[in-house]
Amino acid sequence: MFSEELVTVGRIVGAHGIKGELRLLPLTDFPERFKDMDYLDVYRPNGSFWCRLTINSIREHVGKGQFIVGVDEIVDRDAAESLRGGLVMVRPQERVELPDGFYWIDDLLGLAVVDYDTGNNLGTLVEIMPTGSNDVYVVETEKGKRHMLPAISEVVKEINIDNGFVKVHLLEGLWE
């Protein structure tokens, strides 16, 4: 099981060439982050630590949405292939800083959802569903019922990560 303290930012999807370069698929909205990294901490799919790799070169794999990464510890294709499926993970403090008003999904999950108008606790934010136009927050009540709320400014009035809550204004028909 993965440590809650780690965030997956990439996956090794195979080898490139015969000199042990890795093909790295970014799993982040900020793939440029890899160009500033000195090493990759690689974890097995089951969450256990695999290895730390020192980056000596990195370039975009044009048209593939991937990076080609050279590392000091791997010098042949077979060794690179053995890392296929490895997950590149970082600590939360190593994540890219978001602009004001934007939040990491894992920071939002588990927050209390409070009615902006009455102060009543509505439940817990348990899931965020991307829909294309806006996200949808899934709120689970104490009785286990789930409600979906659009993550739009007319509904979401305040997000307070430090104090652990989201205040929402319930438009007519939204909470039935």
FISE-72536 format. One line per 4 residues: number of its first residue (from 1); their letters; for each residue x, y, z of N, C-alpha, C. Coordinates in Angstrom, 3 decimals, always signed. Layout:
REM FISE-72536
NUM) A) X,Y,Z,X,Y,Z,X,Y,Z  ...;
END
This chain:
REM FISE-72536
1) MFSE) +0.847,-1.179,+0.000,+0.000,+0.000,+0.000,+0.891,+1.241,+0.000  +0.502,+2.264,-0.758,+1.291,+3.484,-0.845,+1.197,+4.282,+0.442  +2.295,+4.920,+0.773,+2.274,+5.842,+1.899,+1.420,+7.039,+1.521  +0.613,+7.507,+2.462,-0.211,+8.680,+2.207,+0.646,+9.916,+2.005;
5) ELVT) +1.915,+9.833,+2.350,+2.809,+10.975,+2.244,+3.394,+11.136,+0.842  +3.092,+10.235,-0.070,+3.694,+10.294,-1.397,+2.647,+10.565,-2.463  +3.110,+11.216,-3.539,+2.247,+11.554,-4.661,+2.888,+10.992,-5.926  +2.122,+10.261,-6.729,+2.635,+9.703,-7.977,+2.662,+10.792,-9.043;
9) VGRI) +3.831,+10.974,-9.680,+3.965,+11.985,-10.731,+4.365,+11.384,-12.077  +4.699,+10.091,-12.107,+5.089,+9.483,-13.368,+5.164,+7.974,-13.267  +5.226,+7.333,-14.447,+5.347,+5.876,-14.506,+6.381,+5.524,-15.568  +7.245,+4.582,-15.248,+8.218,+4.085,-16.224,+7.489,+3.098,-17.123;
13) VGAH) +7.462,+3.401,-18.416,+6.693,+2.574,-19.348,+7.569,+1.703,-20.235  +8.893,+1.774,-20.049,+9.760,+0.907,-20.827,+11.142,+1.495,-21.004  +11.899,+0.838,-21.870,+13.265,+1.254,-22.174,+13.287,+1.980,-23.512  +14.349,+2.762,-23.721,+14.558,+3.444,-24.997,+15.999,+3.187,-25.415;
17) GIKG) +16.175,+2.598,-26.573,+17.515,+2.335,-27.065,+18.204,+1.216,-26.306  +19.526,+1.123,-26.507,+20.283,+0.012,-25.914,+21.156,+0.433,-24.731  +21.168,+1.729,-24.401,+22.067,+2.220,-23.354,+21.383,+2.418,-22.005  +20.191,+1.854,-21.838,+19.547,+1.884,-20.533,+18.714,+3.108,-20.236;
21) ELRL) +18.365,+3.867,-21.276,+17.491,+5.015,-21.024,+16.070,+4.528,-20.749  +15.347,+5.297,-19.939,+13.981,+4.955,-19.545,+12.980,+5.830,-20.280  +11.827,+5.248,-20.610,+10.699,+6.044,-21.108,+9.806,+6.337,-19.910  +9.607,+7.619,-19.631,+8.850,+8.056,-18.462,+7.578,+8.766,-18.911;
25) LPLT) +6.433,+8.242,-18.477,+5.137,+8.845,-18.777,+4.752,+9.758,-17.619  +4.631,+11.069,-17.856,+4.213,+11.964,-16.776,+2.762,+11.698,-16.378  +2.500,+11.664,-15.087,+1.144,+11.530,-14.554,+0.851,+12.769,-13.709  +1.115,+13.914,-14.290,+0.996,+15.190,-13.604,+0.563,+16.245,-14.604;
29) DFPE) -0.077,+17.283,-14.100,-0.427,+18.416,-14.955,+0.777,+19.306,-15.213  +1.906,+18.994,-14.594,+3.104,+19.810,-14.707,+4.294,+18.954,-15.141  +4.276,+18.423,-16.375,+5.359,+17.530,-16.795,+6.727,+18.210,-16.845  +6.743,+19.536,-16.956,+8.021,+20.246,-16.992,+8.807,+20.074,-15.693;
33) RFKD) +8.133,+19.618,-14.629,+8.786,+19.405,-13.335,+9.972,+18.450,-13.447  +9.895,+17.488,-14.393,+10.950,+16.481,-14.510,+12.278,+17.091,-14.947  +12.227,+18.183,-15.693,+13.455,+18.817,-16.167,+14.259,+19.435,-15.027  +13.620,+19.670,-13.890,+14.302,+20.264,-12.742,+14.674,+19.241,-11.672;
37) MDYL) +14.386,+17.979,-11.916,+14.654,+16.947,-10.910,+16.063,+16.385,-11.073  +16.698,+16.079,-9.952,+18.040,+15.490,-9.954,+17.996,+13.971,-9.856  +16.894,+13.447,-9.331,+16.773,+12.005,-9.148,+15.309,+11.600,-9.256  +15.096,+10.300,-9.441,+13.760,+9.712,-9.452,+13.685,+8.696,-8.321;
41) DVYR) +12.686,+8.827,-7.458,+12.404,+7.782,-6.472,+11.350,+6.880,-7.084  +11.721,+5.623,-7.319,+10.853,+4.677,-8.025,+10.284,+3.674,-7.024  +8.975,+3.456,-7.133,+8.260,+2.529,-6.254,+7.612,+1.442,-7.097  +7.527,+0.257,-6.539,+6.821,-0.841,-7.198,+5.324,-0.537,-7.193;
45) PNGS) +4.564,-1.155,-8.105,+3.110,-0.934,-8.127,+2.419,-1.270,-6.804  +3.023,-2.129,-5.974,+2.416,-2.454,-4.673,+2.726,-1.407,-3.606  +3.519,-0.391,-3.978,+3.810,+0.705,-3.059,+5.136,+0.626,-2.341  +5.849,-0.486,-2.471,+7.137,-0.593,-1.777,+8.224,+0.139,-2.570;
49) FWCR) +9.183,+0.696,-1.836,+10.280,+1.432,-2.466,+11.111,+0.488,-3.317  +11.468,+0.928,-4.519,+12.256,+0.113,-5.440,+13.690,+0.615,-5.478  +13.873,+1.880,-5.889,+15.226,+2.408,-6.009,+15.197,+3.920,-6.227  +16.342,+4.545,-5.996,+16.536,+5.954,-6.340,+17.506,+5.991,-7.510;
53) LTIN) +17.126,+6.724,-8.551,+17.930,+6.820,-9.764,+18.392,+8.258,-9.958  +19.686,+8.440,-10.227,+20.265,+9.760,-10.437,+20.159,+10.130,-11.916  +19.458,+11.210,-12.207,+19.239,+11.643,-13.595,+20.507,+12.287,-14.135  +20.943,+11.824,-15.331,+22.073,+12.474,-15.994,+21.668,+13.127,-17.308;
57) SIRE) +20.491,+12.782,-17.817,+19.975,+13.443,-19.024,+18.460,+13.252,-19.077  +17.807,+14.231,-19.680,+16.355,+14.116,-19.861,+15.957,+14.942,-21.076  +15.097,+14.352,-21.898,+14.595,+15.065,-23.075,+13.186,+14.575,-23.368  +12.431,+15.410,-24.067,+11.075,+15.021,-24.431,+11.111,+14.007,-25.560;
61) HVGK) +10.241,+13.021,-25.498,+10.060,+12.051,-26.573,+8.963,+12.631,-27.457  +9.367,+13.371,-28.461,+8.463,+14.182,-29.273,+7.317,+13.344,-29.833  +6.107,+13.851,-29.644,+4.914,+13.200,-30.166,+4.397,+12.047,-29.331  +5.092,+11.697,-28.264,+4.694,+10.549,-27.441,+4.154,+10.964,-26.076;
65) GQFI) +4.351,+12.231,-25.697,+3.919,+12.657,-24.376,+4.742,+12.024,-23.270  +5.977,+11.685,-23.579,+6.852,+11.017,-22.621,+8.198,+11.731,-22.578  +9.007,+11.348,-21.594,+10.383,+11.804,-21.505,+11.308,+10.604,-21.642  +12.461,+10.846,-22.234,+13.534,+9.858,-22.278,+14.531,+10.290,-21.208;
69) VGVD) +14.764,+9.400,-20.238,+15.583,+9.748,-19.083,+16.786,+8.823,-19.003  +17.969,+9.420,-18.965,+19.192,+8.672,-18.712,+19.524,+8.761,-17.232  +19.926,+7.634,-16.645,+20.267,+7.614,-15.217,+21.612,+6.924,-15.021  +22.329,+7.346,-13.998,+23.671,+6.808,-13.741,+23.663,+5.315,-13.446;
73) EIVD) +22.635,+4.838,-12.777,+22.617,+3.472,-12.258,+22.276,+2.410,-13.307  +21.789,+2.816,-14.471,+21.351,+1.843,-15.479,+22.092,+2.109,-16.782  +22.729,+1.055,-17.327,+23.543,+1.244,-18.525,+23.168,+0.312,-19.672  +22.154,-0.542,-19.478,+21.748,-1.397,-20.594,+20.229,-1.528,-20.641;
77) RDAA) +19.748,-1.947,-21.791,+18.310,-2.031,-22.035,+17.608,-2.998,-21.077  +18.225,-4.145,-20.800,+17.588,-5.136,-19.925,+17.324,-4.567,-18.531  +18.300,-3.845,-17.995,+18.120,-3.242,-16.670,+17.014,-2.190,-16.708  +16.966,-1.423,-17.792,+15.911,-0.412,-17.934,+14.544,-1.078,-18.037;
81) ESLR) +14.446,-2.140,-18.815,+13.169,-2.864,-18.980,+12.680,-3.439,-17.665  +13.619,-3.817,-16.792,+13.216,-4.419,-15.516,+12.448,-3.435,-14.630  +12.552,-2.137,-14.916,+11.853,-1.120,-14.125,+10.485,-0.749,-14.709  +10.106,-1.408,-15.796,+8.801,-1.126,-16.413,+7.697,-1.266,-15.359;
85) GGLV) +6.805,-0.286,-15.333,+5.709,-0.285,-14.364,+6.033,+0.432,-13.070  +7.303,+0.795,-12.889,+7.680,+1.525,-11.678,+7.028,+2.897,-11.640  +6.643,+3.315,-10.451,+5.983,+4.605,-10.265,+6.962,+5.602,-9.664  +7.047,+6.774,-10.279,+7.881,+7.848,-9.749,+7.016,+8.652,-8.789;
89) MVRP) +7.482,+8.730,-7.540,+6.683,+9.397,-6.509,+7.509,+10.471,-5.818  +6.800,+11.501,-5.330,+7.443,+12.596,-4.606,+6.679,+12.859,-3.309  +7.343,+13.524,-2.379,+6.676,+13.963,-1.150,+5.808,+15.176,-1.482  +4.728,+15.397,-0.741,+3.842,+16.528,-1.043,+4.567,+17.869,-1.132;
93) QERV) +5.577,+18.086,-0.307,+6.291,+19.362,-0.344,+7.127,+19.529,-1.612  +7.301,+18.459,-2.389,+8.039,+18.534,-3.651,+7.111,+18.783,-4.840  +5.813,+18.858,-4.585,+4.872,+19.130,-5.669,+5.053,+20.559,-6.172  +4.611,+20.794,-7.389,+4.637,+22.127,-7.969,+3.651,+23.002,-7.195;
97) ELPD) +4.054,+24.232,-6.899,+3.164,+25.139,-6.174,+2.039,+25.597,-7.098  +0.817,+25.506,-6.599,-0.354,+25.893,-7.380,-0.680,+27.364,-7.159  -1.294,+27.999,-8.165,-1.728,+29.385,-7.972,-2.870,+29.461,-6.958  -3.089,+30.647,-6.404,-4.187,+30.847,-5.458,-5.503,+30.391,-6.071;
101) GFYW) -6.326,+29.736,-5.263,-7.636,+29.277,-5.721,-7.618,+27.900,-6.360  -6.443,+27.281,-6.466,-6.324,+25.931,-7.007,-5.805,+25.021,-5.899  -6.290,+23.760,-5.918,-5.980,+22.844,-4.824,-5.650,+21.466,-5.373  -4.810,+20.749,-4.642,-4.548,+19.356,-4.968,-5.751,+18.531,-4.537;
105) IDDL) -6.142,+17.577,-5.353,-7.302,+16.742,-5.047,-7.135,+16.054,-3.699  -5.952,+15.521,-3.428,-5.770,+14.805,-2.164,-5.844,+15.730,-0.952  -5.662,+17.038,-1.141,-5.856,+17.986,-0.039,-7.337,+18.245,+0.221  -8.167,+18.081,-0.812,-9.607,+18.334,-0.676,-10.366,+17.132,-0.126;
109) LGLA) -9.943,+15.943,-0.523,-10.659,+14.742,-0.088,-10.612,+14.617,+1.431  -11.756,+14.326,+2.016,-11.852,+14.184,+3.460,-12.271,+15.450,+4.189  -12.362,+16.575,+3.465,-12.793,+17.811,+4.111,-14.273,+17.739,+4.463  -14.640,+18.393,+5.562,-16.052,+18.528,+5.930,-16.706,+19.492,+4.946;
113) VVDY) -17.929,+19.187,+4.546,-18.690,+20.071,+3.662,-19.793,+20.698,+4.506  -19.800,+22.033,+4.521,-20.681,+22.790,+5.403,-21.595,+23.680,+4.571  -22.869,+23.760,+4.968,-23.831,+24.645,+4.309,-23.449,+26.092,+4.622  -23.177,+26.860,+3.587,-22.738,+28.250,+3.707,-23.780,+29.111,+4.414;
117) DTGN) -25.057,+28.830,+4.163,-26.134,+29.662,+4.690,-26.525,+29.305,+6.123  -26.475,+28.019,+6.483,-26.953,+27.590,+7.804,-25.837,+27.170,+8.753  -24.672,+26.841,+8.208,-23.576,+26.343,+9.035,-23.679,+24.868,+9.362  -24.723,+24.196,+8.842,-24.907,+22.766,+9.104,-23.853,+21.940,+8.379;
121) NLGT) -23.384,+20.884,+9.054,-22.451,+19.953,+8.437,-23.241,+19.045,+7.498  -22.882,+19.032,+6.214,-23.593,+18.227,+5.217,-22.981,+16.847,+5.033  -21.697,+16.721,+5.291,-21.022,+15.443,+5.081,-19.550,+15.647,+4.808  -18.980,+14.684,+4.102,-17.546,+14.674,+3.817,-17.321,+14.600,+2.313;
125) LVEI) -16.359,+15.372,+1.821,-15.983,+15.322,+0.409,-15.196,+14.032,+0.183  -15.775,+13.094,-0.585,-15.170,+11.769,-0.735,-14.638,+11.486,-2.134  -15.041,+12.306,-3.102,-14.598,+12.050,-4.479,-14.724,+13.335,-5.277  -13.830,+13.495,-6.251,-13.913,+14.616,-7.179,-13.912,+14.033,-8.577;
129) MPTG) -14.971,+14.350,-9.324,-15.132,+13.807,-10.677,-14.902,+14.917,-11.702  -13.876,+14.771,-12.559,-13.699,+15.749,-13.633,-14.745,+15.510,-14.719  -15.370,+16.566,-15.199,-16.408,+16.404,-16.221,-16.076,+17.128,-17.517  -14.998,+17.864,-17.539,-14.661,+18.642,-18.721,-14.952,+20.109,-18.504;
133) SNDV) -16.207,+20.437,-18.217,-16.546,+21.847,-18.005,-16.199,+22.291,-16.587  -16.503,+21.480,-15.605,-16.154,+21.756,-14.211,-16.115,+20.437,-13.452  -15.405,+20.432,-12.346,-15.387,+19.237,-11.507,-16.713,+19.103,-10.774  -16.983,+17.894,-10.315,-18.152,+17.629,-9.478,-17.638,+17.052,-8.167;
137) YVVE) -18.067,+17.656,-7.061,-17.710,+17.171,-5.735,-18.757,+16.169,-5.277  -18.305,+15.003,-4.832,-19.203,+13.987,-4.290,-19.100,+14.068,-2.770  -20.250,+14.348,-2.149,-20.324,+14.524,-0.700,-21.101,+13.356,-0.114  -20.518,+12.698,+0.885,-21.188,+11.581,+1.545,-21.668,+12.023,+2.925;
141) TEKG) -22.968,+11.806,+3.182,-23.547,+12.168,+4.475,-23.172,+11.129,+5.525  -23.493,+11.425,+6.786,-23.230,+10.473,+7.870,-23.973,+9.162,+7.660  -25.105,+9.199,+6.962,-25.906,+7.995,+6.709,-25.456,+7.250,+5.455  -24.413,+7.750,+4.795,-23.873,+7.063,+3.632,-24.475,+7.472,+2.301;
145) KRHM) -25.402,+8.412,+2.302,-25.990,+8.872,+1.040,-25.007,+9.827,+0.365  -24.918,+9.705,-0.954,-23.999,+10.550,-1.717,-24.766,+11.590,-2.520  -24.239,+12.801,-2.505,-24.797,+13.916,-3.267,-23.695,+14.485,-4.148  -24.070,+14.945,-5.328,-23.107,+15.543,-6.243,-23.351,+17.046,-6.325;
149) LPAI) -22.257,+17.792,-6.167,-22.327,+19.244,-6.231,-21.350,+19.750,-7.281  -21.797,+20.633,-8.184,-20.866,+21.181,-9.168,-19.850,+22.095,-8.483  -18.605,+21.966,-8.851,-17.547,+22.804,-8.276,-17.477,+24.103,-9.072  -18.486,+24.942,-8.862,-18.572,+26.241,-9.535,-18.697,+27.319,-8.461;
153) SEVV) -18.361,+28.550,-8.820,-18.328,+29.629,-7.829,-19.691,+29.917,-7.211  -20.772,+29.631,-7.913,-22.108,+29.841,-7.351,-22.405,+28.857,-6.224  -21.710,+27.725,-6.203,-21.944,+26.689,-5.194,-20.824,+26.680,-4.153  -19.585,+26.567,-4.591,-18.448,+26.492,-3.667,-18.054,+27.915,-3.275;
157) KEIN) -18.308,+28.252,-2.020,-18.086,+29.620,-1.547,-16.757,+29.799,-0.822  -16.277,+28.750,-0.178,-15.021,+28.865,+0.557,-14.385,+27.490,+0.699  -13.078,+27.446,+0.483,-12.301,+26.236,+0.751,-11.231,+26.626,+1.757  -11.192,+25.910,+2.878,-10.225,+26.195,+3.923,-9.522,+24.883,+4.291;
161) IDNG) -8.399,+24.650,+3.632,-7.635,+23.414,+3.847,-7.148,+23.342,+5.296  -6.612,+24.453,+5.806,-6.029,+24.458,+7.152,-7.042,+24.088,+8.231  -8.285,+24.543,+8.087,-9.320,+24.250,+9.079,-10.216,+23.082,+8.674  -9.964,+22.502,+7.500,-10.614,+21.252,+7.116,-12.059,+21.339,+6.675;
165) FVKV) -12.427,+22.395,+5.931,-13.815,+22.457,+5.474,-13.962,+23.137,+4.118  -15.092,+22.829,+3.482,-15.549,+23.487,+2.258,-16.941,+24.016,+2.569  -17.176,+25.304,+2.318,-18.516,+25.869,+2.502,-19.188,+25.956,+1.141  -20.423,+25.436,+1.083,-21.162,+25.418,-0.183,-22.529,+26.073,-0.005;
169) HLLE) -22.958,+26.761,-1.051,-24.304,+27.334,-1.116,-25.146,+26.361,-1.933  -26.199,+25.851,-1.318,-27.041,+24.858,-1.986,-28.097,+25.556,-2.831  -27.888,+25.534,-4.130,-28.890,+26.075,-5.044,-30.140,+25.209,-4.961  -31.276,+25.780,-5.303,-32.548,+25.053,-5.223,-32.470,+23.748,-6.020;
173) GLWE) -32.882,+22.662,-5.384,-32.917,+21.357,-6.029,-31.602,+20.606,-6.024  -30.566,+21.202,-5.462,-29.234,+20.593,-5.512,-29.034,+19.506,-4.457  -29.756,+19.560,-3.354,-29.540,+18.618,-2.249,-30.852,+17.934,-1.908  -31.229,+16.992,-2.722,-32.509,+16.300,-2.483,-32.332,+14.813,-2.530;
END
